Amino acid sequence: MATEISRPTSRRAPRQQIGLIEWLRKNLFSTWYNVIITVVLLYVIVQTVTSFVSWMVTAPGWSAAFTNIKLLLTWTYPVDQLWRPQAAMALVMVLLGLSSGLWGGIVRMVALGAAAISVALGFVAFTFPDLPGQTSLPGWLFMFICAVLLVGGDQLARLVGNKVRWPLIIAWLLAYPAVILILRGGIGLPVVETKLWGGLILTLILAVSGIVLSFPLGVLLALGRRSSLPVIRTFCVLYIELIRGVPLVTVLFMGALLLPLFLPGGESIDALVRAVIAVTLFSAAYLAENVRGGLQSIPKGQVEAARALGLNVVQTTLLITLPQALRAVVPVLVGQFISLFKDTSLVVIIGLVDLLGAAQNIVGQPEWLGTPGGVWRETFLVIAAIYWVFSFTMSRISKRIEDQIARSRH
């Protein structure tokens, strides 16, 4: 009868916990040159932090940014009509809150972030007086109301459930033209010319228009480039390569200066519309190549299997290949959307005043020219923070979508 030889089990010795003094002595003050390096670095860090905090507290440039918050947000939009941008923003907040309660997940994360930003902006706006003559709600009160609308919409959608699914989808589809109608006017509202628009409103309109309008156009161009029809394929290839071969500045100049030359009778197109068209056409070319890369990653066996099941070309594309291609290129698409959002600052060269253009005008105001050190640091830091918030939000949304796709595959 064989005897089983037992092997001694090896156990790791528990790690000894050392105190703070011992850790400092071992890692920072172990030798004489480590002592010198540690002391010098501590001095540099203390001086840097002290100077930064002192600048944050005492810099006069913060007043330039926050007292001109109206210019940063809406530029020269009429003061007595500011209730209209507020109404447009309230509409979006209600829809976002309802979407958060209905779908949760990524949408809820965005809604919670928007609510937190609204509360923070409400406290900031509370310390600065509103403009005389405005008929809208005070800025601080409106931001708190936005947070309440987000939370209230979330709770309402949870109570109602799927009953609001399709009405909410339709409302989102109608939200873009509704916002433009509210801001532009007409149908009982006084018309506000787009040349008076600017600041963050103009930046968001250009970015959202470019993203929403370029997406279907880019998908069609990607499918057209893979078409078996020579005319369609050649046209798509020429368009994509031509647009991708020139910078956005060139396309903007073409839309602003050359497009009116081709219109009959001296007719003209609104400057904002021309900028939207230029941004859309430029973004669609890059998006088409990204989608085409996703389509090429789909194995041919899936197409052959779909045809064996009796699906035609349109059904195979819409149900099999295109959804997989879009999921594969989500990070690339979001990266392009982030780049597009920041590239909207180039419209300042064709006479439109976006968020960055508004900041440049604030820095050049006569009342701030004699300020010691100037006000450009604080003003552009506020602009950088706004760009970062939107870009970081889109990147986090992309990360959450990637995680959901990875979990669904397993």
ZAMARGU-4260 file (C-alpha; in steps of 0.2 Angstrom, whole numbers, plus 5000, padded with zeros to 4 digits):
<rodrens>
0) 5000/5000/5000 | 5008/5016/4994 | 5010/5029/5007 | 5006/5047/5001 | 5021/5058/5005
5) 5014/5075/5012 | 5023/5090/5006 | 5026/5104/5018 | 5015/5119/5014 | 5024/5135/5012
10) 5016/5150/5020 | 5021/5168/5016 | 5026/5177/5031 | 5015/5192/5035 | 5021/5209/5030
15) 5027/5219/5044 | 5018/5236/5046 | 5030/5250/5049 | 5026/5267/5056 | 5027/5283/5047
20) 5043/5289/5055 | 5051/5272/5050 | 5044/5274/5032 | 5051/5292/5030 | 5068/5287/5037
25) 5069/5272/5025 | 5062/5280/5009 | 5066/5299/5010 | 5080/5301/5023 | 5090/5285/5021
30) 5106/5293/5015 | 5114/5311/5016 | 5110/5314/4997 | 5092/5308/4999 | 5090/5320/5014
35) 5096/5335/5002 | 5085/5330/4988 | 5070/5328/4999 | 5072/5345/5008 | 5075/5354/4991
40) 5059/5345/4983 | 5049/5350/4999 | 5054/5368/4998 | 5050/5368/4979 | 5033/5360/4982
45) 5028/5372/4996 | 5033/5387/4987 | 5024/5382/4971 | 5008/5377/4981 | 5009/5393/4991
50) 5011/5404/4975 | 4997/5395/4966 | 4984/5397/4981 | 4989/5415/4983 | 4986/5418/4964
55) 4969/5409/4965 | 4963/5419/4979 | 4970/5437/4975 | 4971/5437/4956 | 4961/5452/4949
60) 4957/5443/4933 | 4943/5432/4940 | 4932/5447/4940 | 4935/5450/4922 | 4929/5432/4918
65) 4914/5431/4929 | 4907/5449/4927 | 4907/5446/4909 | 4899/5429/4910 | 4885/5434/4899
70) 4897/5438/4885 | 4905/5421/4887 | 4888/5412/4887 | 4878/5422/4874 | 4889/5436/4867
75) 4878/5450/4861 | 4861/5441/4862 | 4848/5454/4868 | 4847/5456/4886 | 4828/5457/4887
80) 4827/5440/4877 | 4839/5430/4888 | 4824/5420/4894 | 4824/5411/4877 | 4842/5403/4880
85) 4836/5399/4897 | 4820/5391/4890 | 4830/5381/4878 | 4842/5375/4891 | 4828/5370/4903
90) 4820/5360/4889 | 4836/5350/4887 | 4838/5348/4905 | 4820/5340/4907 | 4823/5328/4892
95) 4840/5323/4900 | 4832/5320/4917 | 4818/5310/4909 | 4831/5300/4899 | 4841/5297/4915
100) 4826/5289/4924 | 4821/5279/4909 | 4838/5272/4903 | 4850/5275/4918 | 4868/5269/4915
105) 4878/5282/4905 | 4863/5294/4903 | 4861/5295/4922 | 4880/5298/4924 | 4879/5313/4912
110) 4863/5319/4921 | 4871/5318/4938 | 4886/5328/4931 | 4875/5341/4924 | 4866/5343/4940
115) 4882/5345/4950 | 4889/5358/4937 | 4872/5367/4938 | 4873/5369/4957 | 4891/5374/4956
120) 4887/5388/4943 | 4872/5393/4954 | 4884/5397/4968 | 4896/5406/4957 | 4882/5416/4949
125) 4875/5421/4966 | 4890/5431/4970 | 4889/5442/4954 | 4875/5454/4950 | 4863/5451/4935
130) 4862/5463/4920 | 4850/5477/4921 | 4835/5476/4910 | 4835/5457/4908 | 4818/5449/4909
135) 4824/5432/4913 | 4827/5423/4929 | 4842/5428/4940 | 4857/5417/4934 | 4859/5408/4951
140) 4841/5404/4953 | 4840/5397/4935 | 4855/5386/4938 | 4847/5379/4954 | 4831/5376/4944
145) 4840/5366/4931 | 4847/5355/4944 | 4829/5352/4951 | 4823/5349/4933 | 4836/5335/4931
150) 4832/5327/4947 | 4813/5329/4945 | 4813/5322/4927 | 4823/5307/4933 | 4811/5303/4947
155) 4796/5305/4936 | 4803/5294/4923 | 4806/5280/4936 | 4788/5281/4941 | 4780/5282/4924
160) 4792/5269/4916 | 4792/5263/4898 | 4776/5273/4894 | 4787/5288/4890 | 4799/5279/4880
165) 4793/5283/4862 | 4787/5301/4867 | 4804/5304/4874 | 4813/5298/4858 | 4802/5309/4847
170) 4805/5324/4859 | 4824/5322/4857 | 4822/5321/4838 | 4812/5338/4839 | 4823/5346/4852
175) 4836/5352/4840 | 4824/5362/4828 | 4814/5367/4844 | 4830/5375/4851 | 4834/5384/4835
180) 4817/5391/4834 | 4817/5397/4852 | 4834/5406/4849 | 4830/5412/4832 | 4812/5418/4834
185) 4798/5418/4823 | 4780/5412/4825 | 4775/5425/4837 | 4793/5428/4844 | 4804/5443/4839
190) 4818/5437/4827 | 4836/5438/4834 | 4848/5438/4820 | 4862/5425/4821 | 4875/5438/4820
195) 4871/5442/4838 | 4874/5424/4844 | 4890/5420/4851 | 4900/5413/4866 | 4896/5395/4872
200) 4879/5395/4863 | 4887/5397/4846 | 4901/5384/4851 | 4887/5371/4856 | 4877/5374/4841
205) 4891/5372/4829 | 4897/5356/4838 | 4880/5348/4840 | 4876/5352/4822 | 4892/5345/4816
210) 4890/5329/4826 | 4872/5326/4822 | 4872/5330/4804 | 4889/5323/4799 | 4886/5306/4807
215) 4873/5300/4794 | 4882/5308/4780 | 4898/5300/4785 | 4890/5283/4786 | 4883/5285/4769
220) 4900/5290/4762 | 4908/5275/4770 | 4895/5263/4762 | 4897/5272/4746 | 4915/5270/4745
225) 4913/5251/4747 | 4899/5251/4734 | 4900/5240/4718 | 4894/5255/4707 | 4909/5264/4700
230) 4900/5281/4699 | 4895/5281/4717 | 4912/5273/4723 | 4922/5286/4713 | 4912/5301/4719
235) 4914/5295/4738 | 4932/5292/4736 | 4935/5309/4727 | 4925/5318/4740 | 4933/5310/4755
240) 4951/5312/4749 | 4948/5330/4744 | 4941/5336/4760 | 4954/5326/4771 | 4968/5334/4761
245) 4964/5351/4766 | 4963/5359/4784 | 4947/5364/4792 | 4952/5383/4790 | 4951/5381/4771
250) 4934/5373/4771 | 4928/5387/4782 | 4935/5400/4771 | 4927/5391/4756 | 4910/5391/4764
255) 4911/5409/4770 | 4919/5417/4755 | 4917/5406/4739 | 4899/5399/4742 | 4890/5416/4740
260) 4899/5418/4723 | 4889/5403/4716 | 4872/5409/4722 | 4861/5418/4709 | 4855/5435/4710
265) 4867/5441/4724 | 4858/5430/4736 | 4867/5426/4753 | 4866/5412/4766 | 4867/5416/4784
270) 4885/5415/4791 | 4881/5403/4804 | 4872/5391/4792 | 4888/5392/4781 | 4899/5388/4796
275) 4888/5373/4800 | 4888/5367/4782 | 4907/5368/4782 | 4910/5359/4799 | 4898/5346/4794
280) 4906/5342/4777 | 4923/5342/4785 | 4918/5330/4799 | 4909/5318/4788 | 4924/5315/4777
285) 4934/5309/4793 | 4920/5300/4800 | 4917/5290/4784 | 4935/5283/4785 | 4933/5278/4803
290) 4917/5269/4799 | 4925/5261/4783 | 4938/5254/4795 | 4925/5246/4806 | 4916/5239/4791
295) 4933/5231/4785 | 4935/5223/4801 | 4919/5212/4799 | 4923/5195/4793 | 4916/5190/4776
300) 4908/5175/4783 | 4895/5185/4792 | 4890/5193/4776 | 4889/5176/4767 | 4879/5169/4781
305) 4867/5183/4781 | 4864/5181/4762 | 4862/5162/4765 | 4848/5166/4777 | 4839/5176/4763
310) 4844/5194/4769 | 4846/5207/4755 | 4860/5220/4754 | 4851/5233/4764 | 4845/5221/4778
315) 4863/5214/4779 | 4870/5231/4781 | 4858/5238/4793 | 4856/5223/4804 | 4873/5214/4803
320) 4888/5223/4797 | 4884/5242/4801 | 4880/5239/4820 | 4896/5229/4823 | 4906/5242/4813
325) 4900/5256/4824 | 4903/5247/4840 | 4921/5243/4834 | 4925/5261/4831 | 4916/5270/4846
330) 4933/5276/4853 | 4938/5283/4837 | 4921/5292/4834 | 4921/5300/4851 | 4939/5306/4849
335) 4934/5314/4833 | 4918/5322/4841 | 4930/5329/4855 | 4941/5336/4842 | 4927/5343/4832
340) 4920/5352/4848 | 4937/5360/4850 | 4940/5364/4832 | 4924/5375/4832 | 4935/5389/4839
345) 4942/5391/4821 | 4926/5400/4816 | 4933/5416/4824 | 4943/5419/4808 | 4927/5420/4797
350) 4919/5433/4809 | 4909/5422/4821 | 4912/5425/4839 | 4912/5408/4848 | 4918/5405/4866
355) 4936/5408/4863 | 4932/5423/4853 | 4922/5430/4867 | 4936/5427/4879 | 4948/5437/4867
360) 4936/5452/4867 | 4935/5452/4886 | 4954/5452/4888 | 4954/5467/4876 | 4941/5477/4886
365) 4948/5495/4891 | 4944/5493/4909 | 4955/5478/4911 | 4970/5485/4901 | 4978/5493/4917
370) 4976/5478/4928 | 4993/5472/4935 | 4998/5456/4926 | 4983/5457/4914 | 4967/5446/4915
375) 4971/5434/4901 | 4977/5420/4913 | 4961/5419/4923 | 4950/5422/4908 | 4957/5408/4897
380) 4958/5397/4912 | 4939/5398/4914 | 4938/5394/4895 | 4950/5379/4896 | 4939/5373/4911
385) 4923/5374/4900 | 4932/5365/4886 | 4939/5352/4898 | 4922/5348/4906 | 4913/5344/4889
390) 4928/5334/4882 | 4930/5324/4898 | 4912/5320/4899 | 4912/5314/4881 | 4928/5303/4885
395) 4920/5295/4900 | 4904/5291/4890 | 4915/5283/4877 | 4924/5273/4891 | 4907/5267/4898
400) 4901/5262/4881 | 4917/5252/4878 | 4914/5243/4895 | 4896/5239/4891 | 4901/5232/4874
405) 4915/5221/4882 | 4903/5214/4895 | 4890/5210/4882 | 4903/5200/4872 | 4907/5189/4887
</rodrens>
